[in-house]
Amino acid sequence: MEKSCPALRKLRDALDIKSRMWADIAKIGRTDLEDATPLTVGQEWSGYVGALDDSIAELEHATAGLLHVAMGGTAVGTGFNAPIDFGEDVAAQLQILTGFPFRTATNKFTAQATLDRMVRAHSGLKAVAVTLFKIANDLRWLGSGPRTGIMELILPANEPGSSMMPGKVNPTQAEAMLMVCIEIMASDVAVQMGGAEGNFELNAFRPIVISHYLHSALIMADMSDRFRTFMVDGAQL
């Protein structure tokens, strides 16, 4: 999360800048893809900012659960053959090495027999992906055109759309964000199934859960940076 949360906050701040910049520009609102009552562009974008605020807060809360470590439980959680205070000593050393507030798990049987904290942490990533999907899809719709679409938003021309269709700008960054979000949502299924596979005193499916979690966190961070740099920052009305 050292990369994901900072990248998401930077994206949130970029959206907030646009929201404030366009605070007084009126537009028509839309519900069910039909015209509704007016609002300002800034108000619409403030909805994106608020959604990211909420999802980032939930992600941080879910991720904090990963700092409870099972070290010291040994084979089945009883601590058999472990030195006294081994779990506490390991957690303290991890704090020194990483700067994160690691602590020994209160219940080693839970920590070793389940991966529930990992499942919840990845669910936090999935929830953020849902938010990012909505934002990216809205911007893609708002930039549709240039003559027969909505065309309320001028997207940055990162690459030419087509030699046959002048003025066409493909929303590639939005589409890339949508694909990343779909991949994270799909990974959540694998994490859930891995988490459900614990048998008795040990869940041995840690490799697949950790692999999907790390991959989801990294691609979310990477895509958030690119979406901000190549789409949000350069978007114009």
ROLUMVEX-919061 format. One record per residue: z, x, y of N, C-alpha, C in turn; residue in three letters. Coordinates in pm, 1 decimal, always signed. Layout:
% residues N
        n_Z        n_X        n_Y       ca_Z       ca_X       ca_Y        c_Z        c_X        c_Y     r
          Z          X          Y          Z          X          Y          Z          X          Y   ALA
...
% end
This chain:
% residues 237
        n_Z        n_X        n_Y       ca_Z       ca_X       ca_Y        c_Z        c_X        c_Y     r
       +0.0      +81.4     -120.5       +0.0       +0.0       +0.0       +0.0      +85.3     +126.3   MET
       +6.4     +217.3     +110.3       +0.5     +304.0     +227.9     -133.2     +291.8     +299.5   GLU
     -236.4     +249.2     +228.2     -367.6     +231.5     +289.7     -396.4      +84.5     +321.5   LYS
     -360.3       -4.2     +232.6     -396.8     -145.0     +248.5     -332.0     -209.8     +370.1   SER
     -201.3     -199.3     +381.1     -132.6     -266.3     +492.1     -174.1     -212.2     +628.5   CYS
     -182.5      -78.6     +648.9     -231.4      -29.8     +778.4     -373.5      -77.0     +809.6   PRO
     -461.9      -79.3     +708.7     -599.4     -125.0     +731.2     -601.6     -272.4     +769.0   ALA
     -518.2     -351.8     +703.9     -512.1     -494.8     +735.5     -455.8     -518.4     +874.9   LEU
     -356.9     -439.8     +914.9     -300.8     -455.2    +1049.5     -404.1     -418.4    +1155.0   ARG
     -483.2     -314.4    +1131.0     -588.6     -276.6    +1226.4     -692.9     -386.1    +1238.0   LYS
     -728.8     -446.9    +1126.7     -822.8     -558.8    +1130.0     -762.1     -676.0    +1204.5   LEU
     -636.6     -703.6    +1178.5     -567.8     -812.3    +1249.0     -569.6     -788.4    +1400.4   ARG
     -542.8     -666.4    +1442.1     -541.2     -633.7    +1585.2     -679.9     -644.7    +1646.8   ASP
     -783.8     -607.8    +1572.2     -920.8     -620.1    +1623.3     -957.4     -767.0    +1644.4   ALA
     -916.1     -851.7    +1551.1     -939.2     -995.4    +1567.0     -860.8    -1050.8    +1686.0   LEU
     -740.5     -999.6    +1706.0     -657.0    -1044.6    +1817.5     -719.3    -1006.8    +1951.7   ASP
     -779.4     -889.6    +1959.2     -847.6     -847.3    +2082.4     -959.6     -946.0    +2116.3   ILE
    -1039.3     -983.3    +2017.5    -1147.1    -1079.4    +2040.6    -1090.4    -1216.3    +2079.5   LYS
     -980.7    -1255.6    +2016.0     -919.1    -1383.9    +2047.4     -877.2    -1390.1    +2194.6   SER
     -817.6    -1283.4    +2242.6     -774.2    -1279.0    +2382.5     -894.1    -1268.2    +2477.3   ARG
     -995.1    -1194.5    +2438.1    -1114.2    -1175.2    +2519.8    -1187.9    -1307.6    +2541.5   MET
    -1187.4    -1391.8    +2439.0    -1263.4    -1516.5    +2443.9    -1172.4    -1638.4    +2459.1   TRP
    -1055.8    -1618.0    +2518.2     -955.0    -1724.1    +2527.3    -1002.3    -1844.8    +2608.0   ALA
    -1091.5    -1825.3    +2705.2    -1131.7    -1934.2    +2794.7    -1272.3    -1986.1    +2768.5   ASP
    -1333.5    -1942.4    +2661.2    -1470.3    -1985.1    +2631.6    -1466.3    -2105.6    +2537.5   ILE
    -1511.9    -2220.7    +2588.7    -1504.9    -2344.5    +2511.7    -1619.2    -2353.2    +2410.6   ALA
    -1592.5    -2419.9    +2301.4    -1692.9    -2443.6    +2197.4    -1657.6    -2572.8    +2125.2   LYS
    -1747.2    -2616.9    +2041.6    -1717.4    -2735.9    +1962.3    -1644.3    -2693.5    +1835.9   ILE
    -1542.8    -2766.5    +1799.5    -1475.7    -2743.1    +1673.0    -1552.1    -2810.8    +1561.0   GLY
    -1523.0    -2770.2    +1438.1    -1592.0    -2829.8    +1323.4    -1491.2    -2857.3    +1211.8   ARG
    -1500.9    -2975.0    +1155.5    -1424.9    -3008.4    +1035.6    -1522.7    -3068.4     +935.3   THR
    -1509.5    -3031.3     +807.8    -1602.8    -3076.3     +704.0    -1746.9    -3040.1     +738.7   ASP
    -1765.1    -2925.6     +810.1    -1895.7    -2877.3     +854.2    -1962.9    -2971.0     +954.4   LEU
    -1887.3    -3065.3    +1011.4    -1940.2    -3159.2    +1110.9    -1871.6    -3135.4    +1244.3   GLU
    -1939.3    -3174.7    +1352.8    -1883.0    -3157.2    +1486.5    -1752.0    -3234.0    +1500.5   ASP
    -1654.7    -3166.6    +1563.0    -1524.4    -3228.8    +1588.4    -1491.7    -3213.2    +1737.5   ALA
    -1364.1    -3213.7    +1773.3    -1326.4    -3201.1    +1914.5    -1332.6    -3054.8    +1958.9   THR
    -1341.6    -3032.4    +2090.6    -1356.5    -2894.8    +2140.3    -1228.6    -2811.9    +2125.4   PRO
    -1247.3    -2682.1    +2126.1    -1140.2    -2583.5    +2137.3    -1203.1    -2461.0    +2200.8   LEU
    -1127.7    -2354.6    +2215.2    -1187.0    -2231.6    +2267.7    -1214.6    -2135.8    +2152.6   THR
    -1306.2    -2043.6    +2177.8    -1334.3    -1941.0    +2077.5    -1207.7    -1861.8    +2048.5   VAL
    -1130.0    -1835.0    +2154.8    -1005.1    -1760.7    +2136.7     -907.3    -1832.7    +2046.5   GLY
     -900.3    -1965.4    +2061.3     -810.5    -2042.4    +1974.1     -856.1    -2036.3    +1828.9   GLN
     -987.8    -2046.4    +1808.9    -1040.8    -2037.8    +1672.6    -1005.3    -1903.0    +1609.8   GLU
    -1026.5    -1794.9    +1685.0     -998.2    -1661.6    +1631.9     -849.3    -1635.9    +1618.0   TRP
     -768.0    -1704.7    +1699.7     -623.3    -1688.8    +1683.6     -577.9    -1742.1    +1548.6   SER
     -654.0    -1838.3    +1494.2     -624.0    -1886.8    +1360.2     -642.4    -1778.5    +1255.7   GLY
     -744.3    -1692.9    +1275.5     -764.4    -1580.5    +1184.2     -649.6    -1480.9    +1195.6   TYR
     -606.6    -1456.4    +1318.5     -496.4    -1362.3    +1341.1     -368.6    -1412.7    +1274.3   VAL
     -337.5    -1539.4    +1294.0     -216.9    -1596.8    +1234.4     -220.8    -1596.0    +1082.6   GLY
     -339.6    -1621.9    +1027.4     -353.1    -1620.6     +881.9     -327.3    -1481.0     +825.6   ALA
     -378.7    -1379.4     +894.3     -353.5    -1242.2     +848.8     -207.9    -1202.9     +868.0   LEU
     -146.8    -1247.2     +977.5       -3.2    -1220.7     +996.1      +77.5    -1272.4     +877.3   ASP
      +49.1    -1395.4     +837.9     +122.2    -1456.6     +726.3      +96.5    -1382.8     +595.3   ASP
      -30.2    -1352.2     +568.1      -62.5    -1290.9     +438.8      -11.9    -1147.4     +430.2   SER
      -14.0    -1073.9     +540.7      +39.0     -937.2     +540.7     +189.4     -939.4     +515.2   ILE
     +260.4    -1032.9     +578.3     +405.5    -1043.2     +559.3     +439.0    -1073.3     +412.9   ALA
     +362.7    -1164.0     +351.8     +386.5    -1197.2     +211.6     +352.6    -1080.1     +120.0   GLU
     +246.4    -1007.1     +153.5     +208.4     -890.8      +74.0     +317.6     -784.2      +77.6   LEU
     +372.4     -758.8     +195.0     +479.0     -659.6     +207.2     +601.9     -702.1     +128.3   GLU
     +633.2     -830.5     +131.4     +749.5     -880.4      +56.6     +727.8     -862.7      -93.6   HIS
     +607.9     -898.9     -141.0     +579.6     -888.1     -284.3     +577.6     -742.4     -329.7   ALA
     +526.7     -655.4     -244.5     +516.1     -514.2     -280.6     +652.0     -447.0     -288.6   THR
     +746.7     -493.0     -208.9     +880.3     -432.5     -208.9     +945.2     -438.1     -346.7   ALA
     +906.9     -536.0     -428.0     +963.2     -548.4     -562.0     +925.3     -434.4     -653.8   GLY
     +819.4     -361.4     -620.2     +776.8     -249.9     -704.2     +868.7     -128.7     -691.8   LEU
     +959.7     -130.7     -596.5    +1048.1      -16.6     -573.9    +1171.4      -19.1     -663.8   LEU
    +1182.7     -118.8     -750.6    +1292.1     -126.8     -847.6    +1242.5      -64.8     -977.9   HIS
    +1294.6      +49.5    -1016.6    +1239.7     +123.8    -1130.7    +1327.6     +109.4    -1255.2   VAL
    +1260.5     +116.3    -1371.1    +1328.5      +93.3    -1499.6    +1389.2     +220.1    -1558.6   ALA
    +1369.8     +334.4    -1495.6    +1420.5     +461.4    -1548.6    +1568.8     +451.9    -1584.4   MET
    +1604.3     +502.6    -1699.0    +1742.3     +497.9    -1743.3    +1767.2     +395.3    -1851.2   GLY
    +1670.6     +303.6    -1870.4    +1686.5     +201.7    -1973.7    +1656.2     +254.6    -2112.6   GLY
    +1586.3     +368.0    -2118.5    +1538.2     +431.9    -2243.0    +1461.6     +331.2    -2329.2   THR
    +1483.4     +328.9    -2459.8    +1391.9     +259.3    -2550.8    +1381.8     +108.8    -2526.6   ALA
    +1494.4      +38.9    -2521.1    +1490.0     -107.1    -2514.1    +1567.6     -164.0    -2395.4   VAL
    +1616.2      -79.4    -2307.7    +1689.6     -126.7    -2191.1    +1838.6     -105.3    -2195.4   GLY
    +1889.9      -56.1    -2308.0    +2035.3      -37.0    -2321.2    +2084.1      +90.8    -2254.5   THR
    +1992.8     +182.8    -2228.6    +2032.1     +312.0    -2173.1    +2080.9     +409.8    -2277.3   GLY
    +2058.2     +378.3    -2403.1    +2104.5     +462.3    -2514.1    +2049.9     +605.1    -2500.6   PHE
    +2138.7     +704.1    -2507.9    +2107.2     +846.5    -2500.0    +2074.3     +896.8    -2359.6   ASN
    +2078.6     +809.7    -2259.8    +2051.6     +854.7    -2122.4    +2179.4     +909.3    -2059.6   ALA
    +2170.9    +1014.9    -1979.2    +2289.2    +1065.1    -1907.9    +2346.5     +958.3    -1815.8   PRO
    +2473.0     +968.6    -1787.9    +2537.3     +873.5    -1696.3    +2469.4     +880.5    -1559.3   ILE
    +2441.0     +761.8    -1501.3    +2378.5     +748.8    -1368.4    +2237.6     +809.0    -1362.6   ASP
    +2171.8     +821.6    -1477.2    +2037.2     +878.9    -1478.4    +1939.7     +796.2    -1393.4   PHE
    +1944.1     +662.6    -1409.6    +1855.2     +575.6    -1332.9    +1877.5     +588.1    -1183.6   GLY
    +2003.8     +593.0    -1142.6    +2037.6     +607.3    -1000.4    +1990.8     +742.1     -945.7   GLU
    +2008.2     +846.9    -1026.6    +1967.0     +981.2     -982.3    +1815.2     +990.3     -966.9   ASP
    +1741.2     +930.0    -1059.7    +1595.0     +931.4    -1050.6    +1548.8     +855.6     -926.4   VAL
    +1608.0     +739.6     -903.0    +1570.6     +660.3     -785.1    +1598.1     +738.2     -656.8   ALA
    +1708.4     +808.5     -652.4    +1742.3     +888.5     -533.7    +1641.2    +1000.2     -512.5   ALA
    +1599.9    +1065.6     -621.3    +1499.8    +1171.1     -610.0    +1364.9    +1116.3     -565.0   GLN
    +1329.5    +1000.0     -614.8    +1204.1     +937.4     -572.0    +1207.3     +903.9     -423.2   LEU
    +1323.1     +862.1     -375.0    +1336.9     +836.8     -230.7    +1311.5     +963.7     -151.7   GLN
    +1369.1    +1073.8     -196.8    +1353.0    +1201.8     -126.8    +1207.1    +1245.2     -128.3   ILE
    +1140.3    +1231.0     -243.5    +1002.7    +1278.8     -258.7     +901.6    +1193.2     -184.2   LEU
     +926.8    +1062.1     -175.5     +826.3     +970.9     -119.0     +864.2     +910.7      +15.6   THR
     +992.6     +904.4      +44.1    +1036.3     +838.2     +166.2    +1050.5     +688.0     +151.8   GLY
    +1021.2     +634.6      +33.1    +1033.5     +491.3       +9.2    +1169.7     +460.3      -53.1   PHE
    +1225.9     +343.3      -23.6    +1360.9     +309.5      -70.7    +1364.0     +264.0     -217.1   PRO
    +1332.0     +354.4     -307.9    +1340.2     +322.8     -450.2    +1485.6     +296.9     -489.7   PHE
    +1502.8     +211.0     -589.3    +1636.3     +184.9     -641.8    +1623.1     +156.5     -791.1   ARG
    +1730.2     +182.1     -862.9    +1727.1     +154.2    -1006.0    +1732.6       +3.6    -1027.9   THR
    +1658.0      -43.6    -1126.4    +1653.1     -187.0    -1153.4    +1790.7     -238.8    -1193.8   ALA
    +1826.8     -354.5    -1141.5    +1956.2     -413.8    -1173.7    +1965.6     -448.2    -1322.0   THR
    +1857.9     -498.1    -1377.0    +1854.6     -536.9    -1518.3    +1741.1     -461.1    -1585.6   ASN
    +1777.2     -360.0    -1663.6    +1675.7     -276.3    -1728.6    +1599.0     -352.6    -1836.3   LYS
    +1661.9     -452.9    -1896.3    +1592.1     -531.8    -1998.6    +1475.3     -607.2    -1934.1   PHE
    +1499.3     -663.8    -1817.1    +1392.0     -731.9    -1744.5    +1283.9     -633.1    -1701.9   THR
    +1327.2     -519.3    -1651.2    +1232.8     -421.0    -1598.0    +1140.3     -364.3    -1704.9   ALA
    +1189.2     -354.3    -1827.0    +1107.9     -296.1    -1933.8    +1031.5     -401.0    -2013.8   GLN
    +1086.4     -518.7    -2025.6    +1023.5     -621.8    -2108.4     +917.3     -700.9    -2032.9   ALA
     +919.2     -695.0    -1898.3     +823.1     -771.6    -1820.1     +752.8     -681.9    -1718.6   THR
     +638.2     -731.2    -1673.2     +566.9     -670.3    -1559.6     +555.3     -773.3    -1447.0   LEU
     +653.5     -860.1    -1439.5     +647.2     -971.1    -1345.1     +638.2     -924.6    -1199.9   ASP
     +705.5     -815.1    -1168.3     +697.9     -766.4    -1030.0     +557.2     -716.3     -997.5   ARG
     +491.4     -654.6    -1094.1     +353.6     -612.2    -1074.8     +260.9     -732.9    -1058.4   MET
     +286.6     -836.0    -1137.1     +206.3     -958.1    -1127.9     +220.0    -1019.7     -988.9   VAL
     +343.8    -1025.6     -939.3     +365.6    -1083.7     -806.5     +304.4     -996.9     -697.2   ARG
     +311.3     -865.7     -715.1     +254.0     -775.5     -615.1     +102.6     -792.4     -607.9   ALA
      +37.9     -802.1     -724.4     -106.7     -822.0     -721.1     -141.8     -961.0     -669.2   HIS
      -57.5    -1058.5     -696.1      -80.6    -1192.0     -640.8      -78.0    -1187.6     -488.1   SER
       +3.0    -1095.8     -432.7       +2.9    -1077.3     -288.2     -132.1    -1028.5     -238.8   GLY
     -192.8     -935.5     -313.3     -326.9     -888.0     -278.5     -428.7    -1001.1     -290.9   LEU
     -415.8    -1079.4     -395.5     -508.0    -1191.9     -414.5     -497.3    -1290.6     -298.8   LYS
     -375.4    -1318.5     -253.7     -356.0    -1412.1     -143.6     -420.5    -1360.3      -15.3   ALA
     -409.3    -1229.9       +8.8     -476.4    -1171.1     +125.1     -627.7    -1183.5     +108.7   VAL
     -677.2    -1163.6      -12.3     -820.8    -1175.7      -37.7     -870.8    -1315.9       -4.9   ALA
     -790.9    -1417.2      -33.1     -828.1    -1554.8       +0.9     -843.2    -1568.4     +152.3   VAL
     -749.4    -1510.5     +227.0     -756.0    -1514.3     +373.3     -879.3    -1440.5     +425.1   THR
     -902.9    -1321.2     +372.9    -1017.8    -1242.0     +416.5    -1149.7    -1310.9     +382.0   LEU
    -1154.4    -1376.6     +268.2    -1274.5    -1449.1     +227.3    -1308.0    -1556.6     +329.8   PHE
    -1207.0    -1632.1     +371.4    -1228.6    -1739.9     +469.1    -1278.6    -1684.4     +601.6   LYS
    -1215.8    -1575.9     +648.3    -1256.2    -1517.0     +777.2    -1399.9    -1465.8     +770.3   ILE
    -1430.9    -1389.9     +666.9    -1564.7    -1332.9     +653.8    -1670.3    -1441.7     +641.3   ALA
    -1639.3    -1546.6     +567.4    -1735.2    -1654.8     +548.9    -1758.8    -1730.0     +679.3   ASN
    -1651.3    -1752.3     +757.2    -1666.9    -1816.9     +888.0    -1758.8    -1735.7     +978.7   ASP
    -1736.4    -1605.3     +984.6    -1817.8    -1521.5    +1073.3    -1963.3    -1519.8    +1026.3   LEU
    -1983.7    -1524.3     +897.0    -2120.2    -1528.8     +844.8    -2189.9    -1657.7     +888.0   ARG
    -2118.9    -1770.0     +877.4    -2175.1    -1898.0     +922.0    -2200.0    -1897.2    +1072.6   TRP
    -2103.1    -1848.0    +1149.6    -2116.0    -1849.8    +1295.3    -2232.1    -1763.1    +1343.8   LEU
    -2268.0    -1661.7    +1265.7    -2378.9    -1574.0    +1303.2    -2512.3    -1617.1    +1245.9   GLY
    -2517.3    -1730.5    +1178.4    -2642.8    -1773.9    +1115.1    -2747.1    -1807.7    +1221.1   SER
    -2869.2    -1774.6    +1192.3    -2976.7    -1797.7    +1289.2    -3088.6    -1697.5    +1271.0   GLY
    -3152.0    -1650.5    +1381.0    -3110.3    -1671.4    +1519.7    -3162.0    -1798.9    +1585.6   PRO
    -3256.0    -1869.8    +1524.9    -3312.3    -1985.7    +1593.8    -3273.0    -2119.0    +1531.2   ARG
    -3254.7    -2124.7    +1402.7    -3229.1    -2253.9    +1338.6    -3090.1    -2262.6    +1275.4   THR
    -3002.4    -2164.9    +1304.3    -2866.3    -2167.1    +1250.6    -2766.0    -2203.6    +1358.7   GLY
    -2640.5    -2175.2    +1334.4    -2535.5    -2203.4    +1433.4    -2546.4    -2106.5    +1550.5   ILE
    -2558.2    -1978.7    +1521.4    -2580.6    -1872.8    +1620.2    -2483.0    -1877.2    +1737.8   MET
    -2355.8    -1896.1    +1707.0    -2252.6    -1885.3    +1810.0    -2202.1    -1742.2    +1821.2   GLU
    -2233.7    -1659.4    +1722.6    -2184.3    -1522.6    +1718.6    -2302.1    -1429.4    +1694.5   LEU
    -2310.7    -1325.4    +1775.4    -2414.3    -1224.7    +1757.1    -2354.9    -1111.8    +1674.5   ILE
    -2406.4    -1096.1    +1554.2    -2353.5     -995.1    +1463.5    -2413.6     -858.4    +1495.3   LEU
    -2337.7     -751.6    +1474.7    -2392.1     -616.7    +1495.4    -2510.6     -592.7    +1401.4   PRO
    -2617.9     -537.1    +1456.1    -2737.4     -509.6    +1375.9    -2722.6     -374.0    +1307.3   ALA
    -2645.7     -371.9    +1200.7    -2621.7     -246.0    +1129.5    -2746.1     -195.8    +1057.4   ASN
    -2835.3     -286.8    +1022.8    -2960.8     -249.8     +959.7    -3062.1     -358.7     +989.6   GLU
    -3192.1     -326.4     +993.1    -3292.2     -429.4    +1021.1    -3294.8     -533.6     +910.7   PRO
    -3315.3     -660.0     +949.3    -3316.8     -766.8     +850.9    -3446.8     -772.4     +775.0   GLY
    -3559.5     -777.5     +845.8    -3688.3     -786.4     +778.5    -3799.2     -761.4     +878.4   SER
    -3905.5     -692.7     +835.1    -4021.2     -670.4     +921.3    -4100.0     -799.3     +942.0   SER
    -4084.4     -895.2     +851.9    -4157.8    -1022.4     +862.8    -4083.4    -1126.3     +945.4   MET
    -3952.8    -1104.7     +968.1    -3871.1    -1207.1    +1034.7    -3796.9    -1144.7    +1152.6   MET
    -3862.1    -1133.3    +1267.9    -3801.1    -1068.3    +1384.5    -3670.6    -1136.2    +1426.5   PRO
    -3574.3    -1054.5    +1465.0    -3446.5    -1106.7    +1512.5    -3346.9    -1136.1    +1402.6   GLY
    -3389.2    -1121.7    +1279.9    -3300.6    -1152.9    +1167.4    -3201.1    -1038.4    +1146.1   LYS
    -3072.9    -1070.2    +1146.1    -2967.9     -972.2    +1119.4    -2887.4    -1020.6     +999.1   VAL
    -2898.1     -950.8     +890.6    -2825.3     -992.3     +770.7    -2676.1     -961.3     +784.2   ASN
    -2589.7    -1057.0     +746.3    -2443.9    -1037.0     +759.0    -2388.4     -954.5     +643.4   PRO
    -2438.0     -833.3     +629.9    -2406.4     -752.7     +511.6    -2258.0     -720.6     +499.6   THR
    -2191.6     -697.2     +611.4    -2049.4     -663.7     +604.1    -1966.6     -782.8     +558.7   GLN
    -2003.9     -902.0     +603.1    -1934.8    -1022.7     +556.7    -1958.7    -1042.1     +407.9   ALA
    -2083.5    -1021.0     +365.2    -2115.0    -1037.5     +223.8    -2042.0     -934.3     +138.0   GLU
    -2031.5     -812.2     +188.4    -1957.5     -709.8     +115.1    -1809.7     -747.1     +103.8   ALA
    -1753.4     -799.9     +212.5    -1614.1     -844.1     +208.5    -1595.9     -956.8     +107.1   MET
    -1688.3    -1050.3     +103.4    -1678.1    -1160.4       +7.6    -1679.8    -1108.6     -135.7   LEU
    -1766.0    -1010.3     -162.8    -1772.9     -955.2     -298.9    -1645.9     -880.7     -336.5   MET
    -1587.8     -808.0     -241.2    -1461.4     -739.4     -267.2    -1351.3     -841.1     -296.1   VAL
    -1348.3     -947.7     -218.3    -1246.5    -1050.9     -240.1    -1262.3    -1117.2     -376.7   CYS
    -1386.0    -1141.9     -416.6    -1411.0    -1200.0     -548.2    -1361.6    -1105.7     -657.6   ILE
    -1385.9     -975.5     -640.1    -1340.9     -878.8     -740.4    -1188.8     -875.3     -750.3   GLU
    -1121.2     -883.4     -636.3     -974.4     -883.9     -637.6     -921.7    -1010.6     -704.6   ILE
     -983.4    -1124.8     -672.6     -941.6    -1250.4     -736.7     -961.8    -1243.5     -887.9   MET
    -1073.8    -1185.9     -929.5    -1099.6    -1172.7    -1072.9    -1000.0    -1077.5    -1138.2   ALA
     -966.6     -969.1    -1069.6     -868.8     -873.9    -1123.0     -733.2     -938.6    -1142.1   SER
     -702.9    -1037.4    -1059.1     -572.4    -1103.5    -1071.3     -558.1    -1173.0    -1205.3   ASP
     -668.9    -1219.9    -1260.3     -663.9    -1282.2    -1393.7     -624.5    -1178.3    -1498.4   VAL
     -685.3    -1058.6    -1490.5     -650.8     -951.7    -1584.7     -504.5     -911.4    -1570.9   ALA
     -455.0     -904.3    -1446.5     -315.0     -867.7    -1424.2     -222.2     -975.3    -1480.1   VAL
     -255.7    -1100.9    -1458.6     -173.5    -1209.1    -1513.6     -166.8    -1201.4    -1666.5   GLN
     -283.6    -1179.0    -1728.3     -285.9    -1173.6    -1874.9     -209.6    -1051.9    -1926.7   MET
     -222.3     -938.1    -1855.6     -145.9     -820.3    -1893.3       +3.6     -843.7    -1879.2   GLY
      +41.5     -912.6    -1772.0     +182.2     -943.4    -1750.8     +238.4    -1038.6    -1854.8   GLY
     +153.1    -1126.6    -1906.4     +198.3    -1224.2    -2005.6     +208.8    -1165.1    -2146.0   ALA
     +158.8    -1043.3    -2164.2     +152.0     -984.7    -2297.2     +278.1     -908.1    -2339.7   GLU
     +384.9     -918.4    -2265.8     +507.6     -851.6    -2305.9     +564.4     -912.7    -2433.0   GLY
     +599.4     -828.9    -2528.6     +658.8     -877.9    -2653.3     +798.0     -820.5    -2671.2   ASN
     +896.0     -908.2    -2674.7    +1035.7     -869.8    -2694.8    +1082.3     -769.8    -2588.2   PHE
    +1115.1     -645.8    -2623.6    +1179.8     -555.5    -2527.6    +1084.6     -463.6    -2450.4   GLU
     +953.5     -480.5    -2466.1     +861.9     -392.6    -2393.0     +728.1     -460.8    -2367.8   LEU
     +679.7     -446.4    -2246.0     +541.0     -484.1    -2216.7     +459.5     -355.5    -2214.4   ASN
     +371.3     -338.9    -2311.4     +293.5     -216.0    -2326.2     +160.3     -220.7    -2252.6   ALA
     +138.4     -326.8    -2173.6       +9.6     -343.7    -2107.6       +9.5     -289.1    -1964.6   PHE
      +99.0     -195.5    -1937.0     +106.5     -137.4    -1804.0      -24.8      -72.4    -1758.0   ARG
      -97.9       -1.1    -1844.2     -219.2      +66.1    -1796.6     -320.0      -27.8    -1731.4   PRO
     -347.6     -142.5    -1793.2     -447.2     -232.5    -1735.4     -395.1     -295.8    -1607.1   ILE
     -266.5     -326.7    -1603.0     -209.2     -387.8    -1483.0     -209.3     -288.8    -1367.4   VAL
     -164.0     -167.6    -1391.6     -159.8      -65.6    -1286.3     -300.6      -31.6    -1238.9   ILE
     -395.2      -19.1    -1332.3     -532.7      +14.1    -1296.9     -592.6      -90.2    -1203.4   SER
     -576.8     -217.2    -1237.0     -632.5     -323.9    -1153.6     -560.7     -332.3    -1019.1   HIS
     -430.0     -312.9    -1021.4     -355.3     -319.4     -895.4     -401.5     -210.3     -798.3   TYR
     -407.8      -88.1     -846.4     -448.4      +23.1     -759.4     -591.5       +5.0     -710.1   LEU
     -679.9      -39.1     -799.2     -819.6      -60.0     -759.6     -828.7     -168.2     -652.6   HIS
     -758.1     -279.0     -671.6     -761.4     -387.8     -573.5     -709.0     -342.8     -438.4   SER
     -598.2     -268.1     -439.9     -539.7     -220.5     -314.3     -635.1     -127.0     -240.6   ALA
     -702.3      -40.0     -314.5     -791.9      +57.6     -251.7     -918.3       -7.4     -196.0   LEU
     -980.1      -97.7     -272.1    -1103.3     -158.7     -220.6    -1073.2     -253.8     -105.9   ILE
     -954.5     -315.2     -104.7     -917.1     -399.8       +8.8     -901.3     -316.2     +134.6   MET
     -834.9     -202.3     +122.6     -817.1     -113.8     +238.3     -951.3      -64.4     +290.0   ALA
    -1035.9      -18.1     +198.9    -1166.6      +35.9     +236.7    -1252.6      -69.9     +304.5   ASP
    -1258.6     -189.5     +246.5    -1343.2     -294.1     +302.7    -1288.0     -348.2     +433.3   MET
    -1157.0     -353.4     +447.7    -1097.6     -399.5     +574.1    -1135.6     -306.7     +688.3   SER
    -1134.0     -177.0     +662.0    -1173.9      -79.8     +765.0    -1320.8      -96.9     +802.8   ASP
    -1406.7     -114.1     +704.0    -1549.4     -126.3     +731.3    -1584.5     -259.4     +796.2   ARG
    -1519.8     -365.1     +753.2    -1542.9     -496.4     +813.8    -1503.1     -494.6     +961.3   PHE
    -1391.3     -429.9     +990.5    -1348.1     -417.1    +1130.1    -1445.7     -333.0    +1211.0   ARG
    -1482.7     -217.1    +1157.9    -1566.4     -122.6    +1232.5    -1708.8     -173.1    +1251.8   THR
    -1767.8     -228.8    +1145.7    -1909.9     -261.0    +1149.2    -1941.5     -408.4    +1171.2   PHE
    -1835.8     -491.1    +1184.2    -1863.8     -632.1    +1212.1    -1778.4     -687.6    +1325.9   MET
    -1647.7     -681.7    +1310.5    -1561.0     -745.0    +1409.0    -1569.8     -675.3    +1544.4   VAL
    -1558.2     -543.0    +1545.5    -1558.4     -470.9    +1673.1    -1686.1     -493.1    +1752.8   ASP
    -1799.1     -502.9    +1684.9    -1927.4     -517.3    +1755.0    -1975.4     -659.0    +1772.6   GLY
    -1899.5     -757.4    +1727.1    -1941.9     -897.0    +1740.0    -1942.2     -939.3    +1886.5   ALA
    -2042.9    -1017.2    +1924.4    -2056.7    -1065.1    +2061.6    -2089.4    -1213.4    +2060.3   GLN
    -2065.2    -1276.6    +2175.8    -2099.6    -1418.4    +2191.0    -2235.3    -1432.4    +2258.1   LEU
% end
